[in-house]
């Protein structure tokens, strides 16, 4: 299993939200690039980057910063937040970003992903945020009446094999990951499931690995010292 240490970006800073609430924001660093370099020093090979301003506005506010993080760390970089057009996807991929995460546009425009060439789709992951049992969009501010499993299977059939799934109710809450959800999603869809939200301890990492998760995103637990990144990477191997 792969550990994806995360940087969520608001106003050029590395932040964490509590249960997806922008009003409950904690700033952890004014220098996200330095944070990313620390990830690499700890042995990380991958990084999860989210442009939260972009998720709200539908445009990528942190494009240059994100591309600089990729260029200066060399980490496998997956990026989400505000990626809703082919032009934005092409811009990121042309600058070396390895994977783009499509969330809102996958819900609001079902024809968008099938319209992408197969080569582009190979760099696409589905981002599914689950809030109160429904799929959340637009920076977690709205929910859509969609069944999680049917929704993911639709994109699996369209050639998207990776899904980043966030249980919003646990994100930033340090309450443990929703292991049952991710195990069921893996079993029912056959997709590479990256678990996000509530990964708070090495025990969470162990359980997610045992449940067949492809990856786990570590955010707040790293920033407050609850998880040692190097240890988490070793446990996940």
N, C-alpha and C positions, 0 to 999 in steps of 0.2 A: 504494500500500500504506500502511496505517495503522500507526504505531508506538504501541504500548501500553506506556508505562513502568509498572512493577509495584511494588506494595507488598504484601508478605506480612506478615500480622499475627499475632503471638503475644504474649499478655500486654500488649497495648496498644503494642507496639513494632514498628518496621519491621525485619524479619529476612530472612535467606536461609538456606535449608537446602542441604546438599550431598547431591545425588542423592536428595532426598526423605527424608533421615534426620533425624528430630527431635533425635537425639543430637549431630548435627553442625550446630549452629545458630550463626549469626553475627548479632549485633545491629548494625544500621547506623544506627538513629536511635531516640531516645526520643520523638520528636515527628513521627509520621507525617503529620499535617496540614501541617506545615512542608515536609516532603518533597514532598507533593502540590502545594503552592503553587510550589515550585521547578520542578516539571514544567511547570506552566502558564507560568511565566516563560520557560522554555526554548522555548516554542512548541508544547507538546503540546496536543492537542485531546481525547485519550482517556486513560483510566487503567484499569488492571487491578488489582482489589483482591481479595485472598484472605484469608479468615478461617481460618487454619490451625488454631486452637483449635476453631473450629466444624466443620471437616472431620473432626476426630477425635471430637468429642463429639456431632455431629449437631444442635447448636443454635448460633445466631449470637451468639457472645460479643461481637462488636465492632459490633453493629448501629448504635448511636448514633454511634460514631466514624466509621464508613463513611458514614453519612448526612450527618454534618457535613462530611466531606471533599467530598462531592458538592455540598452547599449553598454552601460557601465558595470552591470553585474553579470551579464551573460546567462542569467537564470531563464529557464523555460517560463515564459510569461503568459498567463491567461488574463484577459481583461474584460470587464463588464461595466455597464453603466452608460446609458445614452447612445448605445450602438443600435441605430434603427434604420440605417440606409446602407445601400451597397457602397456608396462613396466612402462612408466612415470605415466600413470593413476593409476596403481596399487600401485606405490610408494606413491603417494599423498594420496590415499584413506586409505592406511595402516597406515598413520600417522595422520589420523583423519580429513583430509580436507573433507568438506561436499559436494562440487560440483566442478567438473572440466569443463572448458569451451573449447570446440573444435571449432577452426576457420579454419585455413589453411588446416588441414588434412581433414576436412569435404568437402572442395572444391576439393582438389587434389586427394583424395582417397574415392570415393563415397561408396565403399564397407566396409570402416573401421567401421563406426558406426553399421551397421547391423551385423557385425562380433562379436560385444561385447555381452556378456551375459546380459540378462534382468536386473539382479541385478546391474551390472556395469552401464548400460544405465540409471538406475534410479538416478544415481549421475552425469549425463552428461547434460550440457546445450550447446545449439548451440550458438556460438558467431558470429554474422554477423555485419561486419563493412561496411557501405554504403558510397561510395565515388563517387561523380559525377553520382549518380544514379545506380552504379554497386557495386558488392560485392568486397571488398578489402581484400587482404591476405598478408601474410609475413610481418607483422608489418606495414601494410598500404602502402607498397612500390609497390604492384602490384594490378591490378584489373582483375576480371574474368567476362566474359560475361554471367552473370546469373541473372535471374529475382528474385528479393528478395522474393516475395510471393510464387512462385513455389518452390524455394529453401527451404524455411522454412516448407512448407507443406510436402515436401518429408520426412523431418526428423520427423515431427509430426506423420506421418504414421509409422515411425520406432520406435516410443515409446519415443521420446524426446519431453517433454512438455514445456520446458523453453527455451527462446531465449533472449540473451543479444544483443540488437541492438544499434549500435553506428553510429550516423550521423557524419562522420569524419569532414565534413565542419564546424560543430559547436563545435567540441571537443576543449575545452580549450579557446574558443573564446568569452565566456561570452555574447552570442547573443540570449540566450533563447533556449529552447528545441523545437524539431520538433514535436509538439504535434499531428499534423495531421497524420504524418507517423506512430507513435506508436499506435494511435487509430485505424488506418486502419489495421495495422498488427495484432492487438488484435482481431478485428472483423473478418478478413478474414481467420485467422489461428486457432483461439481458443486457442492459446498458452499463457503461462504466459510470458508476455513481460516485460523485464527490460529495461527501457529507459536510454540511455547513450549519453552524448554529449550535452553541452550547458545548462545544468540545472543550472540556474544562480540566481534564486530568489525563495522566498516562493510562488509567483504567479505561477511559473513554476511547482512547486510541486503540487499545488492545481489543475492546469489544467491537469496534467498527471493522478492524482488520478481520476478526473472526467471523463477522457477518458478511464478509465478501465485498466490502466497500473498495472502490478503486483508489479513492483518495479521501483525505480529511483536511479541512481548512481550520487553521489555528489562528485565532485573532486575539481577543481580549485576554485569554489565559496566558498568552505569551507576554503581553504588555504589562500585566500586573505580577508576573513572576510565578504564576501557578503551574506553568508548564515550562520546563527547560527544553528548548527547541532541539538541541543535539540529542537529548534522551528520547524525545518523541520520534525523531527520525530513525533512531536505532530500533525502538519498539515496533515501528511500522514496517521495518524491512522484513 
